[in-house]
Structure formats: C-alpha cells, structure tokens
C-alpha cells in the first residue's frame, strides 16, 4: 500500500520569513489555518510538522504569500523547495537508509560561502528594515546588518551549528545598532530626513523616544512576531521583565497615537513603515570580503602590537642594570661643627684692614734675599 505524497513545505526559517513578508502575526496565521498560536510557533521552530488537511492549508497559505510578494521584493523570494529537506516530501514514509560518504553526491553539499550567502539572502533585507525601526537611521541600519554578518562569517562554524542562525545575526545587529557610542561619531551627530508620510513620522518619533530595551522588545514582539519567551531570551531578560517592557511601550505608543492601541494595527503599521523606506542590503560577497579584510587588519594589528611589546621588553632587559646599586643616603648632622653662616657687616677694624690691603702693591711686599756670612 502506497501513501499519497504530502504537500511540500519550506523549512522552519522560510515559514517564518514568509509569514513576516505577508505582515501576519502568529495568532492571525493560526486563525486562518484553524490551529492555536502555540502550534504555529512549533511549526516555525521546527519542533513539529503539520500533517493532513492542516498541512495542506498551511502550505497553500504560504504559497499564496510567496506569490503575492513575488513582484514587490524579488531579492527576498526564494524557491520554497530549494532549502527543503527531502525527508519532508512524504508524510509518514520511512526514512531512507543513510548513505555512505562515498555514495553522497558532492553537488548536494553546500560550501560555507554558499550557506552564508543563503542565510544572508534570507535574513538581510528584512533585518535592515527592522533595524531602521530601532535607530531611525538608514545608513546605521545597513552598517549594523553588515557588521553583524561580518561577525557571523568570522565565527561561521559556531553560527552554522546554532539552532537559530537568523536569531543569532539579528541579536548581533540589534546590539550594534543600539550601541550608545554612535552618538560620538561625526556622521551620526545630525538627524537624517524623516519619512515623507506624516503618520509614519509620528510613529517613528514615538519609537525613538522609547528607551532602547522597550523599543527592542516592541520591535521583536509586534514587528518581527516573536512570542514572549523568545523575545525575553533574545533581549536577555526574564519573561516578566519583557512583558513589562512591552506593556509600557504599547502604552506610550497608544498615548501618542490612539489609532495604534490595537496590537494588530500596530503590527501592520510597523511593517508598512519599514517597507516604505525601500532599504537595500549589500551583496553577500561584499560582506564576506569586508569581514575577511577586517580579520586581516586586526590580525596584523595584533602581530604588530606583539612585536612592539617584545622589542620594548628586549630593550628594557638590555639597558637595565646588572647589579644592585644602593641609593645615596641623605646627609646627617655632625655634632660639634658650627653651622655655616653668611658673613655679617664689617667692623671698623675690618674696614681699616681692607683699605690697607687695597693700598699695598698688588705684587705683595718686597722680597727678602738671604745673605752669606
């Protein structure tokens, strides 16, 4: 008896990206498919896989989102089956026996550069727009994402084995974007032109007035669509602290913009604000080359510093004394010797003697010669 092949599904990371591209929260997508929000979160994290009619409805919804967004952002649209594991092509089918290393085709293996380029193409475009919501600066958003991916390329073995590489890069980009040291950089001292739409300007102004922890929590939860535990883990806070930050951020936004008191409306406006800027990320090859140049620079700087330290140490050892020289002790007072005193005024006899000596010949008195007797 043969089983009907199941509807193909993209990998978990692609599922989340397609949901974000369609401006849907996990709760909205769960309502359309007819499941709970926890089930959608499990599907996107890869813990479970949908089956039966729910799998078909879920796959059709993701396919419709991919078709709808295909004409707007061509660089973000990927083939849904390109990154799909072959084990998901059939439901309930037994897994094929593992192949020996000699029988695996070399074409199916991705090189580190190809895997990095796939992750960059998957995350970078949306991550630049999310970082713009945190900073309000277009150039800083691009630079933050590039620096995060450069750091990821330098530590690629660690990032490739991470359970959520996209979350790893997103956390690095957010940390760099929210660094307080940017205020001292000359290029970021002056504000950039605000968005053209008045409502977008008001929303961006409200976001930038929030404290950085609240702003980051709001963007992750209402913008990206993470749940509360994932938001708390990415912001390195407890679940209660993340909930308090989210509540205060929503209250501040609703006080300035009452139309955004509904979380669904806030999510939609955040997606529209990020998409209207048309921010583009650099090419992955440019990012990889920049990462390698930065690594070479710091390596040479470390070597130069080490050589200078060795030279300084050698010079110190060369010029240092080879034996101990005790310091000169301070002078001590000798008893019985009167202290030196400056000469006082001359007396009358001393002045007469001085005049007498001045009147005598400079050669002195006459010389006495001995006589022979």
C-alpha positions as CSV (number, residue, x, y, z in Angstrom):
1,X,0.0,0.0,0.0
2,X,1.5,3.3,-1.0
3,X,0.9,6.7,0.7
4,X,-0.1,9.9,-1.0
5,X,2.8,12.3,-1.2
6,X,2.3,15.2,1.3
7,X,2.2,18.8,0.2
8,X,5.8,20.1,0.3
9,X,6.6,22.7,3.0
10,X,9.6,25.1,3.2
11,X,12.0,24.8,6.2
12,X,11.0,26.4,9.5
13,X,13.1,29.6,8.9
14,X,11.4,30.1,5.5
15,X,8.0,29.6,7.1
16,X,8.6,32.5,9.5
17,X,10.0,34.7,6.8
18,X,7.0,34.2,4.5
19,X,4.7,35.0,7.4
20,X,6.6,38.2,8.1
21,X,6.6,39.1,4.4
22,X,2.8,38.7,4.5
23,X,2.5,41.0,7.5
24,X,0.8,38.3,9.6
25,X,1.3,37.6,13.2
26,X,1.4,34.0,14.6
27,X,-2.1,34.5,16.0
28,X,-3.5,35.7,12.7
29,X,-1.9,32.8,10.8
30,X,-3.2,30.3,13.4
31,X,-6.7,31.7,13.0
32,X,-6.6,31.2,9.2
33,X,-5.3,27.7,9.4
34,X,-7.5,26.7,12.3
35,X,-4.9,25.9,15.0
36,X,-3.6,27.6,18.1
37,X,-0.8,30.1,18.2
38,X,1.5,27.6,20.1
39,X,1.1,25.2,17.2
40,X,2.2,27.8,14.6
41,X,5.2,28.6,16.8
42,X,6.1,24.9,17.0
43,X,5.8,24.7,13.2
44,X,8.1,27.7,12.7
45,X,10.7,26.5,15.2
46,X,10.8,23.0,13.7
47,X,9.7,21.1,16.8
48,X,6.7,19.7,14.9
49,X,5.5,19.3,11.3
50,X,1.9,19.7,10.2
51,X,0.1,16.8,8.7
52,X,-3.1,16.1,6.8
53,X,-5.5,18.9,6.0
54,X,-3.7,21.3,8.2
55,X,-0.5,20.8,6.3
56,X,-2.3,21.4,3.0
57,X,-3.9,24.6,4.3
58,X,-0.7,25.8,5.8
59,X,1.3,25.1,2.6
60,X,-1.4,26.8,0.4
61,X,-1.3,29.9,2.6
62,X,2.5,30.2,2.5
63,X,2.4,29.7,-1.3
64,X,-0.2,32.4,-1.7
65,X,2.0,34.8,0.4
66,X,5.1,33.9,-1.7
67,X,3.1,34.6,-4.9
68,X,1.7,37.9,-3.6
69,X,5.1,39.2,-2.5
70,X,7.0,37.9,-5.5
71,X,6.6,41.1,-7.6
72,X,7.4,43.6,-4.8
73,X,10.7,42.3,-3.4
74,X,12.4,39.9,-5.9
75,X,15.5,39.6,-3.9
76,X,13.7,38.1,-1.0
77,X,11.7,35.5,-2.9
78,X,13.2,32.0,-3.0
79,X,12.1,28.7,-4.3
80,X,10.2,27.1,-1.5
81,X,11.6,23.7,-2.2
82,X,15.2,24.8,-2.7
83,X,16.0,24.7,1.0
84,X,13.6,21.9,1.8
85,X,14.8,18.6,3.3
86,X,13.9,15.6,1.3
87,X,12.5,13.9,4.4
88,X,9.5,16.3,4.3
89,X,8.4,15.3,0.8
90,X,6.3,12.4,2.1
91,X,4.2,12.1,5.3
92,X,4.8,9.1,7.4
93,X,7.1,7.4,4.9
94,X,10.0,5.5,6.3
95,X,13.4,7.3,6.2
96,X,15.8,6.0,3.6
97,X,18.9,4.2,4.8
98,X,21.8,6.5,5.4
99,X,24.2,6.7,2.5
100,X,27.9,6.1,2.9
101,X,30.1,9.1,2.5
102,X,31.5,7.8,-0.8
103,X,28.0,7.5,-2.3
104,X,26.8,11.0,-1.5
105,X,26.9,13.4,-4.5
106,X,29.3,16.3,-3.9
107,X,26.8,18.6,-5.7
108,X,24.3,18.3,-2.8
109,X,26.8,19.7,-0.2
110,X,26.9,23.4,0.4
111,X,30.2,25.1,0.9
112,X,30.5,27.6,3.8
113,X,30.3,30.5,1.4
114,X,27.1,29.2,-0.2
115,X,25.5,28.5,3.2
116,X,26.4,32.0,4.3
117,X,25.0,33.6,1.2
118,X,21.8,31.7,1.6
119,X,21.4,32.9,5.2
120,X,22.3,36.4,4.1
121,X,19.7,36.4,1.3
122,X,17.1,35.0,3.7
123,X,17.6,37.5,6.6
124,X,19.4,40.6,5.4
125,X,16.6,42.5,3.6
126,X,14.1,42.2,6.4
127,X,16.7,42.7,9.1
128,X,17.8,46.1,7.6
129,X,14.2,47.3,7.8
130,X,13.8,46.1,11.3
131,X,17.0,47.8,12.4
132,X,15.7,51.0,10.8
133,X,12.8,50.9,13.3
134,X,15.3,50.7,16.2
135,X,17.6,53.6,15.1
136,X,15.6,55.8,12.6
137,X,18.8,56.0,10.5
138,X,19.1,54.3,7.2
139,X,22.9,54.2,7.0
140,X,23.3,52.9,10.5
141,X,20.7,50.2,9.8
142,X,22.7,49.0,6.8
143,X,26.0,49.2,8.7
144,X,24.6,47.3,11.7
145,X,23.4,44.4,9.5
146,X,26.7,44.3,7.6
147,X,28.7,44.3,10.8
148,X,26.5,41.5,12.2
149,X,27.0,39.3,9.2
150,X,30.7,40.1,9.1
151,X,31.0,38.9,12.7
152,X,28.9,35.8,11.8
153,X,31.3,35.0,8.9
154,X,34.3,35.2,11.2
155,X,32.6,32.8,13.6
156,X,30.7,30.8,10.9
157,X,31.3,27.3,12.4
158,X,29.6,28.4,15.6
159,X,26.8,30.2,13.8
160,X,26.2,27.3,11.3
161,X,25.6,24.9,14.2
162,X,23.4,27.3,16.1
163,X,19.7,26.3,16.5
164,X,18.6,29.7,15.1
165,X,21.2,31.3,13.0
166,X,18.8,34.1,12.0
167,X,18.2,35.0,15.6
168,X,22.0,35.0,16.3
169,X,22.6,37.5,13.5
170,X,19.5,39.6,14.5
171,X,20.7,39.8,18.1
172,X,24.2,40.9,16.9
173,X,22.7,43.6,14.6
174,X,20.4,45.0,17.3
175,X,23.3,45.2,19.8
176,X,25.5,47.1,17.3
177,X,22.6,49.4,16.3
178,X,21.7,50.3,19.9
179,X,25.3,50.9,21.0
180,X,25.5,54.3,22.8
181,X,28.9,55.1,21.2
182,X,27.3,56.0,17.9
183,X,26.4,59.4,19.3
184,X,30.1,60.4,19.3
185,X,30.6,59.5,15.6
186,X,30.6,62.7,13.4
187,X,28.5,61.1,10.7
188,X,25.7,60.2,13.1
189,X,25.5,63.5,15.1
190,X,23.0,65.1,12.7
191,X,19.5,63.6,12.1
192,X,18.5,62.0,8.8
193,X,15.5,63.2,6.8
194,X,12.3,61.7,8.3
195,X,9.7,59.7,6.3
196,X,7.5,61.6,3.9
197,X,4.2,60.4,5.4
198,X,3.1,62.4,8.5
199,X,1.8,59.3,10.3
200,X,5.0,57.5,9.6
201,X,7.0,60.4,11.0
202,X,4.8,60.4,14.2
203,X,5.2,56.7,14.6
204,X,9.0,56.8,14.1
205,X,9.3,59.7,16.6
206,X,7.3,57.7,19.2
207,X,9.6,54.7,18.7
208,X,12.8,56.7,19.0
209,X,11.5,58.3,22.2
210,X,11.1,54.9,23.9
211,X,14.0,53.6,26.0
212,X,16.2,51.1,23.9
213,X,15.1,48.0,25.9
214,X,11.4,48.8,25.4
215,X,11.9,49.7,21.7
216,X,13.7,46.5,21.1
217,X,11.1,44.4,22.8
218,X,8.3,46.1,20.9
219,X,10.0,45.6,17.5
220,X,10.7,41.9,18.3
221,X,7.2,41.1,19.6
222,X,4.9,43.3,17.5
223,X,7.2,43.8,14.5
224,X,9.0,40.6,13.9
225,X,6.3,38.4,15.5
226,X,8.3,36.5,18.2
227,X,6.4,35.2,21.2
228,X,7.1,36.5,24.7
229,X,9.6,33.8,25.8
230,X,11.6,34.1,22.6
231,X,11.6,37.9,22.9
232,X,12.8,37.7,26.5
233,X,15.5,35.3,25.6
234,X,16.8,37.5,22.8
235,X,16.8,40.6,24.9
236,X,18.4,38.7,27.8
237,X,15.6,39.4,30.2
238,X,13.1,37.4,32.2
239,X,9.6,36.8,30.8
240,X,8.1,39.1,33.3
241,X,10.6,41.9,32.5
242,X,9.9,41.5,28.8
243,X,6.1,41.7,29.4
244,X,6.5,44.9,31.5
245,X,8.6,46.5,28.8
246,X,6.1,45.5,26.1
247,X,3.2,46.9,28.2
248,X,4.9,50.2,28.8
249,X,6.0,50.5,25.1
250,X,2.4,49.9,23.9
251,X,1.0,52.4,26.4
252,X,3.5,55.1,25.3
253,X,2.6,54.4,21.6
254,X,-1.2,54.4,22.3
255,X,-0.9,57.7,24.3
256,X,0.7,59.5,21.3
257,X,-1.2,57.5,18.5
258,X,-4.6,56.3,19.7
259,X,-5.2,54.5,16.4
260,X,-2.4,52.0,17.2
261,X,-3.9,50.8,20.5
262,X,-4.8,47.5,18.8
263,X,-1.7,45.2,18.6
264,X,-2.8,44.1,15.1
265,X,-2.9,47.6,13.8
266,X,0.4,48.4,15.4
267,X,2.0,45.3,13.7
268,X,0.6,46.4,10.4
269,X,1.8,50.0,10.7
270,X,5.3,48.8,11.8
271,X,5.5,46.6,8.7
272,X,4.3,49.4,6.4
273,X,6.8,51.9,8.0
274,X,9.7,49.5,7.5
275,X,8.7,48.6,3.9
276,X,8.2,52.2,2.7
277,X,11.8,53.1,3.1
278,X,13.0,50.6,0.4
279,X,16.2,49.8,2.2
280,X,18.6,47.5,0.4
281,X,21.3,45.4,1.8
282,X,24.7,45.0,0.2
283,X,25.7,41.9,-1.7
284,X,26.8,38.9,0.3
285,X,30.2,38.8,-1.5
286,X,30.8,42.3,-0.4
287,X,30.0,41.5,3.2
288,X,32.3,38.4,3.2
289,X,35.2,40.3,1.6
290,X,34.7,43.1,4.2
291,X,34.8,40.5,7.0
292,X,38.0,39.0,5.7
293,X,39.6,42.4,5.3
294,X,38.7,43.3,8.9
295,X,40.0,40.0,10.2
296,X,43.3,40.5,8.3
297,X,43.6,44.1,9.7
298,X,43.1,43.0,13.3
299,X,45.4,40.1,12.9
300,X,48.2,42.3,11.6
301,X,47.5,44.8,14.3
302,X,47.8,42.1,16.9
303,X,51.1,40.9,15.4
304,X,52.5,44.5,15.3
305,X,51.5,45.0,18.9
306,X,53.1,41.8,19.9
307,X,56.3,42.6,18.1
308,X,56.4,46.1,19.7
309,X,55.9,44.6,23.1
310,X,58.7,42.1,22.5
311,X,61.0,44.8,21.3
312,X,60.3,47.0,24.3
313,X,60.9,44.1,26.7
314,X,64.2,43.3,25.0
315,X,65.3,46.9,25.1
316,X,64.4,47.1,28.8
317,X,66.4,44.0,29.6
318,X,69.4,45.3,27.6
319,X,69.6,48.7,29.3
320,X,68.6,47.5,32.8
321,X,71.5,47.5,35.4
322,X,73.1,44.1,36.1
323,X,73.9,44.7,39.8
324,X,72.4,46.4,42.7
325,X,73.4,49.9,43.5
326,X,72.2,51.1,46.9
327,X,70.8,54.6,46.9
328,X,72.8,57.5,48.4
329,X,71.6,58.1,51.9
330,X,70.6,61.6,52.9
331,X,73.1,63.8,54.8
332,X,73.2,63.7,58.6
333,X,74.2,66.4,61.1
334,X,77.7,66.1,62.8
335,X,77.9,67.2,66.3
336,X,80.4,69.9,67.4
337,X,80.7,71.6,64.0
338,X,79.0,75.0,63.9
339,X,76.7,75.6,61.1
340,X,77.7,77.7,58.1
341,X,76.6,81.2,58.4
342,X,76.7,84.1,56.0
343,X,79.2,87.0,56.7
344,X,77.7,89.9,58.6
345,X,78.5,93.6,58.3
346,X,82.3,94.5,58.7
347,X,83.5,96.2,61.8
348,X,85.6,99.3,61.9
349,X,88.9,97.4,62.3
350,X,88.0,95.1,59.4
351,X,87.2,98.0,57.2
352,X,90.6,99.6,58.0
353,X,92.4,96.4,57.3
354,X,90.6,96.1,53.9
355,X,91.7,99.7,53.0
356,X,95.3,99.0,54.0
357,X,95.4,95.8,51.9
358,X,94.0,97.6,48.9
359,X,96.6,100.4,49.1
360,X,99.5,98.0,49.1
361,X,101.2,96.8,45.9
362,X,99.5,94.0,44.0
363,X,102.7,92.1,43.8
364,X,103.0,91.9,47.6
365,X,105.8,93.1,49.9
366,X,109.4,93.3,48.9
367,X,111.3,90.0,48.7
368,X,114.0,89.3,51.3
369,X,117.2,87.8,50.0
370,X,119.4,85.7,52.3
371,X,122.9,86.9,52.9
372,X,126.1,84.8,53.2
373,X,128.1,85.3,56.3
